[in-house]
């Protein structure tokens, strides 16, 4: 009998994309909604002089897709989602206990994701999927909650296996909305300069359809990963105060904004805390209906990423933690 309590998710970073490896870490604080099927089985229609609807079948293609990995955005395990969805090959800086991971994908040369072998299942059966990467990423925060993250996963195929044994539970820390700050500055200025206090209520940052798989004739599996244009979006529900009212003018004049959303965690060493920082250059493309929450007027802003030459980036995500490697 498969018990939900015995589910687990384990990952190993692949040296060669598509070549399965043993898991090296258990993912903490996440759940996986994943199909157990991985093939497109076709029963062709044929004229055989019979009322039978099918006489044979064949596997047209093999590919594991439609999976979602989601949970609390912890300062530790969000690295896996960023490596799969934003940019692979990132190594941290820092000579002490604190490590700084900077995901700043190039805009002038191709980026490639890190790929992973994923193990998941329960006490009845474990499964393995190789060549796992993310096709989309979402990070969000709501008042009074932990930040959340979610990634859409694809992989080559699913195979029954046994879990890599003896992987320990690791200590992770959830980033909290109560320790998250919003900064907004006009393009041409310095990002992270102007704090918008008592303003941010809910927000969702998305990077949709960054990486995609492609199949060629000669194989039932996808054979390559291609990068698509990056189109980050940011939706924020904010209190309609004087600072937000001023943003209505920025919207009307199409004044680009440099936006920083930063969550601060526990102390690592003197002067350095865990952090999750999401920076980006945007245009405000919509002011939604003036609404109400607990007696305060609120409004939803929609921002779309737009390259700013002075900033020199489209977006950048920086994580400060104590993780030295994902290998």
C-alpha positions in Angstrom: 0.0 0.0 0.0 1.4 3.4 -1.0 1.2 5.9 1.8 1.4 9.6 1.1 3.5 10.1 4.2 6.3 8.1 2.6 6.6 10.2 -0.5 9.9 11.8 -1.2 11.7 13.7 -4.0 15.4 13.2 -4.6 17.7 14.8 -7.3 21.1 14.4 -8.8 22.7 17.0 -11.1 23.7 15.4 -14.4 27.2 15.8 -15.8 26.0 14.9 -19.3 22.4 15.9 -20.0 20.2 12.8 -20.3 22.7 10.5 -18.7 21.1 9.4 -15.4 23.0 9.8 -12.1 22.3 8.7 -8.6 20.5 11.3 -6.4 22.7 13.4 -4.1 20.0 15.4 -2.2 16.5 15.2 -0.9 14.3 18.2 -1.7 12.8 19.7 1.3 9.4 21.5 1.6 8.2 20.7 -1.9 5.6 18.5 -3.5 5.6 17.0 -7.0 2.5 16.5 -9.1 3.8 14.2 -11.8 2.3 11.8 -14.4 3.3 8.2 -14.3 2.8 7.9 -18.1 5.5 9.0 -20.6 4.4 7.8 -24.0 2.0 8.7 -26.7 0.3 5.5 -27.7 -1.7 5.5 -30.9 -4.4 3.1 -32.1 -4.7 3.9 -35.8 -8.1 3.7 -37.5 -8.2 1.1 -40.2 -10.8 -0.3 -42.6 -10.8 -4.0 -42.0 -14.4 -4.8 -42.5 -15.1 -5.0 -38.8 -17.0 -3.0 -36.1 -13.9 -3.3 -33.8 -12.5 0.2 -33.3 -8.8 -0.9 -33.1 -6.6 -3.8 -34.0 -3.1 -2.6 -33.1 -1.2 0.2 -31.4 2.3 1.8 -31.5 4.3 4.2 -29.3 4.6 7.4 -31.3 6.8 9.4 -28.9 8.2 9.1 -25.4 8.5 12.1 -23.1 7.7 12.9 -19.5 5.8 16.2 -19.3 3.0 18.0 -17.4 4.8 17.7 -14.0 4.8 20.5 -11.4 7.3 20.9 -8.6 6.1 23.4 -6.0 6.3 24.4 -2.4 7.9 27.0 -0.1 10.6 29.1 -1.6 13.5 28.2 0.7 16.8 29.9 0.5 18.4 26.5 -0.2 16.2 24.5 -2.5 15.1 27.3 -4.8 18.5 26.9 -6.3 17.4 23.8 -8.1 14.5 25.5 -9.7 16.6 28.5 -10.8 19.3 26.2 -12.2 16.6 24.3 -14.2 14.6 27.3 -15.4 16.8 30.4 -15.5 20.5 29.5 -16.1 22.7 26.5 -15.6 26.4 26.4 -14.8 26.2 28.9 -11.9 28.7 28.5 -9.0 28.6 30.6 -5.9 31.0 33.2 -4.7 32.1 33.7 -1.1 35.1 32.4 0.9 33.3 32.1 4.2 30.2 30.3 5.3 27.9 32.6 3.3 27.6 31.8 -0.4 26.2 34.1 -3.1 24.5 32.5 -6.1 23.8 35.0 -9.0 21.5 34.0 -11.8 21.9 36.6 -14.4 21.3 35.0 -17.8 23.1 36.4 -20.8 21.1 38.4 -23.4 23.7 38.1 -26.2 24.6 34.4 -26.1 22.6 31.2 -25.4 22.0 30.0 -21.9 21.6 26.4 -21.0 19.8 24.9 -18.0 21.3 22.4 -15.6 19.6 19.0 -16.0 18.8 16.6 -13.2 17.9 13.0 -12.6 14.8 13.0 -10.5 13.7 10.2 -8.1 10.2 10.3 -6.7 7.6 7.9 -5.3 6.5 6.3 -2.0 6.9 3.1 -0.1 5.3 1.0 -2.8 7.3 2.2 -5.8 10.0 4.7 -6.7 10.5 6.2 -10.2 13.4 7.8 -12.0 13.3 10.4 -14.7 16.4 11.6 -16.4 17.1 14.8 -18.4 14.8 16.9 -16.2 14.6 20.6 -16.7 12.0 23.4 -16.2 10.1 25.1 -18.9 8.6 27.8 -16.7 9.1 29.3 -13.2 6.9 31.2 -10.8 7.8 32.8 -7.5 5.1 34.5 -5.4 4.4 36.0 -2.0 1.2 36.8 0.0 0.8 38.7 3.2 1.3 36.5 6.3 2.7 33.6 4.3 5.9 32.0 3.2 7.0 32.8 -0.3 6.1 30.1 -2.8 7.8 28.8 -5.9 6.7 26.5 -8.7 8.3 25.1 -11.9 6.9 23.1 -14.8 9.1 20.1 -15.4 9.8 18.0 -18.4 12.1 14.9 -18.7 13.0 12.2 -21.1 11.3 9.1 -19.7 10.1 7.5 -16.5 11.5 4.2 -15.2 10.7 2.2 -12.1 13.7 2.2 -9.7 14.7 2.2 -6.1 15.6 5.3 -4.2 19.2 6.2 -3.7 19.6 5.3 -0.1 21.0 7.2 3.0 20.2 10.7 1.8 19.7 12.9 4.9 17.1 15.6 5.6 18.7 18.9 5.2 18.0 22.1 7.2 16.3 24.7 5.0 14.7 28.1 5.8 11.5 29.4 4.1 11.6 33.0 2.8 8.7 34.9 4.4 6.5 37.7 3.1 6.8 39.3 6.5 10.5 39.9 5.8 10.1 40.9 2.2 10.6 44.5 0.9 9.7 46.3 -2.4 11.9 48.9 -4.0 11.1 50.8 -7.2 13.2 53.4 -9.0 13.0 55.0 -12.4 15.2 53.4 -15.1 18.5 55.2 -15.3 18.8 55.2 -11.5 20.1 52.6 -9.1 18.1 49.6 -8.4 17.1 49.0 -4.8 17.4 52.6 -3.8 13.8 53.7 -3.0 11.9 51.5 -0.6 8.1 51.3 -1.0 7.1 50.8 2.7 3.6 49.7 3.7 2.7 49.1 0.1 3.2 45.5 -1.1 0.4 43.0 -0.4 0.7 40.2 -2.9 2.9 39.5 -5.9 3.8 36.9 -8.5 6.9 36.9 -10.6 6.9 34.6 -13.7 9.4 33.5 -16.3 7.2 31.6 -18.8 8.5 29.2 -21.5 12.2 30.1 -21.3 13.5 26.6 -22.2 11.8 24.2 -24.6 12.6 20.7 -25.7 12.7 19.8 -29.4 12.5 16.4 -31.1 14.0 15.3 -34.4 13.3 12.4 -36.6 15.5 9.4 -35.7 14.4 9.3 -32.0 11.3 8.8 -30.0 12.6 11.2 -27.3 13.3 14.9 -27.4 16.9 15.3 -28.6 17.7 18.9 -27.7 16.8 21.9 -25.6 16.3 25.3 -27.1 16.1 28.7 -25.5 13.3 31.1 -26.2 13.1 34.9 -25.6 12.8 35.7 -21.9 9.6 37.5 -21.1 9.4 38.0 -17.3 6.3 39.4 -15.8 5.5 40.8 -12.4 2.0 41.2 -10.9 1.6 43.1 -7.7 -1.3 44.0 -5.5 -0.5 47.1 -3.6 -2.1 49.6 -1.3 -3.2 52.6 -3.2 -1.1 55.2 -1.3 0.5 58.4 -2.5 3.5 56.5 -3.8 1.4 54.2 -5.9 -0.7 57.1 -7.2 2.5 58.6 -8.5 3.2 55.4 -10.3 0.0 56.0 -12.4 1.9 58.9 -13.9 4.9 56.6 -14.7 2.5 54.2 -16.3 1.0 56.9 -18.5 4.4 58.3 -19.6 5.8 54.8 -20.1 8.6 55.5 -17.7 10.5 52.2 -17.2 10.9 51.0 -13.6 13.7 49.2 -11.8 12.1 46.8 -9.3 13.6 44.9 -6.5 11.7 42.4 -4.3 14.0 41.1 -1.5 13.3 38.6 1.2 15.8 38.5 4.1 16.3 35.4 6.3 18.4 34.3 9.2 21.9 35.4 10.1 24.6 33.3 8.4 27.7 35.2 9.8 28.4 38.6 11.1 26.9 41.2 8.7 25.4 38.6 6.3 21.9 37.2 6.3 20.2 34.8 3.9 18.6 36.6 1.1 16.4 36.1 -2.0 16.6 39.1 -4.3 14.6 39.4 -7.6 15.7 42.4 -9.6 14.4 43.5 -13.0 13.6 46.3 -15.4 10.0 46.6 -16.4 7.3 48.8 -18.0 4.0 49.1 -16.1 1.5 47.9 -18.7 -1.7 47.9 -16.6 -3.4 49.5 -13.6 -6.3 47.3 -12.7 -9.6 48.2 -11.0 -9.4 50.2 -7.8 -10.5 47.6 -5.2 -10.7 47.4 -1.4 -9.2 45.2 1.3 -9.9 45.6 5.0 -11.0 49.2 4.5 -8.0 50.2 2.4 -8.0 50.9 -1.3 -5.8 48.6 -3.3 -4.9 48.2 -7.0 -3.2 45.5 -9.0 -0.3 46.4 -11.2 1.0 44.4 -14.1 4.6 44.9 -15.3 6.3 43.3 -18.2 10.1 43.0 -18.5 11.9 45.4 -20.8 15.6 45.7 -21.3 17.2 48.9 -19.9 20.5 49.9 -21.3 21.7 51.7 -18.2 20.8 48.7 -16.0 22.3 46.5 -18.6 20.1 43.5 -17.7 16.5 42.2 -18.2 16.4 40.6 -14.7 18.7 39.0 -12.1 18.0 36.7 -9.2 20.5 36.5 -6.3 20.3 34.0 -3.5 22.5 34.2 -0.4 22.7 31.0 1.7 25.2 28.4 2.9 25.0 26.0 0.0 28.4 25.4 -1.6 27.4 23.2 -4.5 24.4 21.5 -6.2 26.5 18.5 -7.4 
